[in-house]
């Protein structure tokens, strides 16, 4: 981690921005990680690597945040390597696992060949095929689209179907093979996000990672692992942008006042800060549930989906608030913020759109509210160990059967004004679900059901933020300020649900009861503002 920080600080902001503007491929970073064997250490299971190699979600969180802090392009090559390695480490093919470990040691990056231009993330419709040959080998034909690292990955984990049986299959392809046609980079950025096609690409039985249900499950379970990282990238981007914004605003005078003396600017900073703290608390807590997961405890599927969906959207909110403060400064070519304002938009749209993830979140609503289960308490999971279950997640079926611990338990541990209001809002939402239950037509209406899912997601978000507040010593003033914006957000989503064309009068009545105003406390507000002022000039990237 420290070597990576040193690498970027020695390069400096000028070089960072020059490479961004010229869309220079990040070959120097790939060479750096190769020299230090970073991907090898962080992404190799212990049985295939050298001393201290492991896939440790706590450790990987830190690296995720550091890379995005300096630029999404550098995070991206790490992210798509994680996705590419997923089907490999989940496979039973020991030859390919050892091959991957050696490539990691040699400094290679990896790619995940799942999406296609016509079908996007609709992997049911994949057109990549493996056709059996008389000698027991196969020929791969088809194209993949929006595939990061596919210009330089010696193992591209590629998803397709058997031409004869239509069974799903994962196999590996090498960009250096002459039957591998690298068509173009589909994005206008430092990243190489490839369109490639395979033309009678020769595949032996030994190059197949998985088939049938195993291939399908490894595709979805890989996304389960990888989608989590997008929220952490948002945190890294927002953290750097926050430092830059407070440095600029707190040192700039307008109309005889510092910019940070204006009341609306204080409000924007306080909202941005409290949202960013909540993002970090939720994402770190989600790791705890990923690391204790088992076939009997799959709560992590809801929580890491939330990191992908909710945390990335909150990242956009943070950048919007900061941008309103610094205004035109955010467009200047020498700022990090110029990159942040552009890149933060990408994250909610990768590894399944927000809409796809909201639909997944909605599957858990009934059990969350009406069928809780007792679980042993989950403590902070920062122990240095390999997270083996991530590669043994098992079948992707049965999401509706997953049960959760009672959310009321954590709310009862706090006596803060805005937490109390928020808990009352939850109660009214549960009343709506139980007493004005959406009918079959409303449940089929994605516009209506997503409005329900937004309210539900905010409740889950609040629960895990609270669970992590004491662990990270969050003071009462900051915590109640976090729930100030949560009360407002809940009211906003309730109004949106109220306004849907199919909402019934009884449902509208409950929505009215959910719309609340947070309690203002000038002492609390000032305390949080003083914390933010303490961040002024604390960090600025080297020139």
N, C-alpha and C positions, 0 to 999 in steps of 0.2 A: 504494500500500500504506500509506504513512504517513498520507495523508489519511483513509483508511478507519479506521485505528486511532484517529486524532484524533476522527473522527465519533462512534465508539462511546464513547470515554473521556469526551468532553464530555457526551454523553447521560447516562452514568453507570449504575451497577448498579441504582439505584432505578427509573429509567425503563425500563431493560431488563426488570426483573421485573414492573413494572406492566403493560407491554404484553403480556408473556407471560401473566400471570394473566387479563387482560381479553380476551385473544385478539385484540388490536388488529392489524389488517392493517398490514404494514410499508410503508405508503405513504411515510413520511418517508425510509426508506432508498432506495426507488426514486427519489424526487425527488433525493436526494443523488447517487446514481450517475448520474442524468440530467445534473445540473449539471456534474459532473466528467467526464462521458463515459467512465465506467469500463468498462462492458460493451462499448461501442463500441471502445475501445482494445484490450481484451483478447480480443475474440471476432470481430474483423473481419479477414479475409485482406487482405494489403497491397494487392492490386489493386482492392479495393472500398472502401478506407478512406483516411483521411488519413495524415499522417506518423506512423510508428512503430506503426501498427496491425498486429497479427499475432496468430495463434493459437499461442502459445508455451507448451508444456506445463510448462516449468520455471517460467516466470513465473506461470502459472495455478495451479500447485501452491501458491505462497505465498498467493495470494488465496483459494483454497479453504480453507486452514488458518486464515487470519485471520477469515473470515466465521464458520466453525464455532466458533472460539474464543469469539466473542461471542454466538452463538446459531444453532441449526440452522435457524430460520425464515429468516434472512437468507441463509444458504448455499443454502437450498432454491430460492429464486427465481432464483439464479445457476445452480444445477444444472439446473433444468428449462428454463432459457433455452439452456443448452448442448445439451440433448437436442433442443429445438425447432429449433435452428440446424443440427444435424447433417445432416438430409435436404436442407436448403436448400443448404449449401455443397457437398454431394456431388452435387447436381443439375447438369444441363446447361442449366437454364433461367436464362439471363442476366438476364432481366427481373426474375424473383423474387429473384435474388441482389442486384441493385442496390436493389430495394425493401427487402430485409432490411437492407442496409447503411445505408440512409436511416433506417429505423426505429430501428436501433441508435444512430445519431447523434442521433436525436430522444429517446433515453432509454427506448425501449420494452423490454419483456421478451417472452420467447417461450415457446411451449408445444409439447408433444410428444404428439399424440393417437394413442396406440398401444393401450393397454389397454382392455378392455371388461369390464363387470360380470360377465357370465356366463363369460367365457373367460380373464380375467386376462392373463397374458403369453403365452397360447396363440394366437399371431397367425395360425396356420394357419386358425383358426376365426373370424376376424374377420367381423362381420356388417354393417359399414359398407359401403355400396355407392354406386357412381356409375352412373347410368343414362343412356345416350346419348339425346339429343333430336334431332328432325329437323333442327334448325338448326345442328347440330354442337357444341352445348353439352351439359352434363350436369346432372343433378339428384342431389345427395348426400342420402342418407337413412341414418340409423342413430344410435347413441349411443356415447359414449366415457365412461370411468369412471376416476377417480383421476388426473386430469390437472391438474398444478400450473400455475399462472399462466393457466389457461383463462378466468378472469374478466376478464383485462386484456390479453391478448396479441393484437395486430393480425394476427399470422401464427401460426396453430396448424397445425403440420405434422401432417396427419391421414392415417392409414393405412387403406386399405380394399381392396375388390375391384371390378372392373368387373362390373356386373350381367349383361352378356351373355357375356363371355369368361371370367369368373372370374379374370382376371389381377390380380395385386396392383397397387396404385396408391398414390402419395403425392400429396396436394394440400394447398393452404393454405386455411384458413378464418379469418374475422375475427369476433371476438366481438361486434362492433357490428352485424353484419348481422341483420335482423329474422327471418331463417330459422334463426338460431343461438339455441337455447333453453338458457340457462344454468339448469340445474335446481336445483342445490344445491351447497353445500360438504359433502363427505362426511366431513371430518375436524373434530375439535373442537380447533382450534389456531389460531395466528396465520396459518398458511398458508391459501390458498384452493385446495383440491384438488377440482377440479370434476367433477361429472357434467354432461355437456351432450349435447344431441341436435341433429341437423340434420334439418330438415323441408323437403324439396324445395329445399335450399340450391343456388343457381345457381353452377355452376362452368364457367368457360370453359377452352378448351384451354390458354390461357396461364397458368392457375392450377394446372396439373398439374406436379409436380416430377419424378416418375419413374414408370415403369410396368414391369410384368413382373419379370424377374429383378433389374433395377436397383433397383426399389422394395424388393424383399425384402432385397437386400444392404445397401441404405442403412439399413433398419430395424435389422438386426443390427450393422452397422458403427457406427451411432450409439450403440448400447448399448455396443459395445466401447470407445468413447471415454468415454461418460458414466459407466459403472459404476466406472471407476477413481476418480472423485471421491469416492465414498462412503467409501473408506478414509481419504482425506485429511480428510474431515469428522470421522471418528472420532478422528484424531490431534489436530485442533484442540480438540474437546470434552475429550478426556482431558488435554491439556496444561493447560487452564484449571482443570479439576477437580483436577489434581495440585497446582497452586499453592495452591488454596484448602484442600485437605486437609492439606498439610504445614504451612501457616500455622496452622491450627486445632490440629492435634495437637501440634506442637512448642511451642505457647504455653499448653497446657492441662495442669494438674496433677490427678492422681487418686491417692489413697492415698499422698500424699507423694512422688510421682514424676511427671515429665513423661510424657505418653502415649507419646512416642517413645522412652522408656527401656525399655519393655516389649519383650521379645525377639520376641513374636509380631507386634507392630506393626512392628518393624524388618524382619522377614521380609516382611510384606505390602507395605511401602513398597519394599523392594529388588526384589521380584517385579514390582510395578507399574511401577517405574522401568525395569527391564531390559526388560520387555515393550514399554513405550512407546518406548524407544530403538530396539528391533528393528523396531517398526512404521514408524518414520520412515526407518530405513535401507533397509528393503525397498521402501517406497513411492517413495523418491527414486531407488533403483536401477531400479525398473520404468520410470520416466520415460526413463532412458537408452536402454532397449531400444525404447520407443515412438518415440523421436526418431531412431533409426537404422534403423527398420523399412523394409522394402521387400517387394516381391512374392517376393523370394528369401529374406527373413529375417523370418518372422512369429512369432518367439519371444514377442513382446510379448503375443500373445493369451493365452498361459498366464499371464504375469506380471501383466497388468492384471486378469485374472479373479481372481487370487490377492489383489490389493489389495482388490478388492471383497469377496471371501469371507473370506480369512484375516485381513486387517488389521481389518475391522469386528468379527469375532468376538473378536480380541484386545482391541479397544476395550472390549467388554463385560467381559472378564476384568479389565482395568485398573480400570474403574469399580467392579466388585464388590469388588476388593481394597481400594480406597480407601474404599468405603462401609462395609466391615467395620471400618475404622479409626475413621471419624468417626461411625458409627452414626446415632443419631437426628438429629444435625446435618444429615445429608443430606436430611432431609425439610423443613427449615425454609424458609419461603417467601422469605426474604431472601437465600438463598444461590444462587450459580450452580449448585451441585451438584444442587439440586432439578431444574433443567432437564436437566442432564447425565444424571442417572440415568434420566430418562424417555426422552430423545431418543436415547441411545446404542443403545437397543433397536431403533430403527427401521431403522438403517442396514444390518444384515445381511439385511433383509427387502425392500429396494427393488432395482429393476433386476435382477430375478431372485432368488429365494430362495437361501440357502446351498446347498440341495439341488440346485437347477438348476446352480449354478456348480461344485459338487463333481462332478456328472456330466460337465460340460465338461472339468474338470481331468483326469478319468480317461482321456479320449481320448489324452492325451499320454504315458501311463506307459511304454508299450513303447519308443517311440523315445528317450525320456529315458534309460532304463537300458541298452538293448541296441542302439541305433543312433545313437550320437553323431556329430556332424559338426564339422569344423574351421571356426571363424569367426575373423575378425580381432578382436583385443581391443577391447572397447567402453569408452571412457573416460567421464568425467563429461561429460554433455551439457547444459551450462548456457549455451551460446552464444545470443545474442539473434537468433533466426531463426524464420520461420513454419514450422510443422510440416505441410507440404503433403501428405505421404503419408497423414495421418489421414483426408483427404477423397478419397483415391484408393486405398483399401485393396483394391479389386477383389473378386473372388468370395469368398463365405464358405464355399465347399466346401473339402474336402481337408485338414481339420485333422489327420487321422491321419498325414499325410505330413510335417508340420512336424518338423524335427530340432533338437536342442539341443547345446550344447557340453558337454563332459565335466565333470560336477560334481566329480569327484575332483581336478581341477586346483587348485581354490581351497582345498580342505581340506589339500592337501599344503604349502601356504604358511604354515601355522600349527602351532605346537607348544604347544598348551594342553590341559590334562587333560580338560576336558569336551568339547572339540571332538573329541578322540581317541575318547572313549566314544561320542559321537554318530555319528562316522564308522563305528565298528564296528556300531552299531545299523543304519545304512543297509545295510551289507554283509549283515547277516542278513535284512533285508527283501528285498534283491535276490535272495538265495538262495531265499527263499520263492517269489518270483515265477518264478524259473527252475527250481527243483527240486520245488516243490509248487504248480504253476501253478493258479490258480482255474479250475475246469472251466466248461463252458458254462452249467450251471444257476446256479452261483455268480455268474457274470458278469451273468446276467439278474436276479439277486436284488439289488435296489437297496440293501437294508439291508446286505448283505454288501459290495457293491462300494463303497459310501460309506465303510465302515470302511477299506478298502484305500486309497481316495482321500484320507482324512484323513492317513494315514501318508505318502503321497506328497507331499501338499501341504506338510507340515512340512519335508520334505527340500528342496523347492524354496525354501521360505521361508528356511531356514538358508543355502542356497547364496548367495542374493542379499544377505542380511545380511552374510555374510563378504566378498562382492565389494565391498561399500561401506564396510567397516570402516576400511580404510586411507585411503580417500579422505576420510573425515570424522574421521580421527585418533582413533578409538575406542581407548582404552587397553586393555591385555591383561586387566586385572582386570574391567572392565565387560564385555568380550567373553566372557570365560569364565563370568561370572555369567549372561549371556544364555543360554549353552549349558547352564548348570545347569538352567534351567527347560525348555529344549528337550529335554534328556535325560528329564526327568520327564514332559513331555507325550508324548514318543514312547512311553515305557513305558505311559502311560495308554491311548493308542490301540492299542498292541499287546495290552493286556489286553482291551480291548473287542473286538478282532478274535478273540482266543482264545475269547471267551465267546459268539460267534455260534453259532446252532444248527447251521449247516451246515459249520462249520470242521472240517477233517479232522484226524486225529491227527498227521499229518506237518506240517501247517500250524501246529497248536498247539505242536509242538516248536520250530518257528522263532520263534513268538510268545514262548515262554518265554525264548529266547535274546535277544530284543529288549528284555526288561524289565531295565533296569539302574538303578543308583543313581548320581547324580552325585557327583563328588568335592568334598568340602567343604574350603575353605581359609579359615581365620579371618582371615588378613591380607588376602586378596582381598575378603572379605565386608565387613571394616571399611573398606577403601578406598572401596568403592561407597557404603557408608553415609555416609561423610564427604562424598562428592559430593552426596548427597541432602540432608544437613543444610545444605549451602551454599545450597540453594534456599529455605530458610526466609526469609519476609518479603522475598523478592526481587521479588515482584509481587503486587499486589492491585488489583482494578479500582476506579477512582474511584467515589466515592459518587454 
